[in-house]
Amino acid sequence: MILAVEMLVKLVWKDIACTARKPVEFSGMLVFAAAAAVVVAYAALFAGDRAPVYAISLFLVPAFISMFVAFTGFIREFEEGTLDSLRVAPIGGELIFFSKLFFSFILIGVVTAAYELLVVFFTGGDVSLLNPYLQMLALSYIVYLAATASLASSMLVYSSAKSVLVPVVLLVLVLPVGQSYIPLYMDAIAGIVSLQPLLSIWVVSLGYSLIASALSRTALF
């Protein structure tokens, strides 16, 4: 177990180091987050009720960020010629998938946090998006997005039309489930806290991650 955790950390750190060596990808995500924050803040300032604006944005912005992130997973390994080495390494396919999932979770989480802080700045200090209960809901959504981005990356790694198919696959897999977060987000912004939907949504996200891992193994390993 300890060896598996150490290997997982090494794989995630490898992806972080690779992203640091090529900051253009991460910079592009931050630029998108900044642009989205400006638009959302402007809409919120002129909205009678800001809750729907914030809720929809917290559904859409991480989803679009996950499209960028999908290209930093298995697809990047393939483009850099390291995928075959990874496949034949004495590492379980599930461990490799979860390393991509954790890396995607970190990346989506960091950019989403930057987006939220920028919204607070552009709205003059409205901290509605920093609600702790709202953040717990958003984290479960980011887990779901990270699993979906990693799965799409593994399924379409050899496709010649991956630049078109990855966003399509992500939208198909994210939209039906992701929309269920909007009313939960609105309740959280309104100060309504309930543990049952929070636990339920976390069970769905974690269970989906396990299913995505199995599907990834079938598709890639």
Protein Blocks (a to p, Z undefined) as FASTA:
>chain_A
ZZmmmmmmmmmmmmmmmmmmmmmlmmmmmmmmmmmmmmmmmmmmmpfblklmmmmmmmmm
mmmmmmmmmmmmmmmmmmnopmmmmmmpccdfklmmmmmmmmmmmmmmmmmmmmmmmmmm
mnoopaklmgmklmmmmmmmmmmmmmmmmmmmmmmmmpcklmmmmmmmmmmmmmmmmmmm
mmmmmmmmnopacfklmmmmmmmmmmmmmmmmmmmmmmmZZ
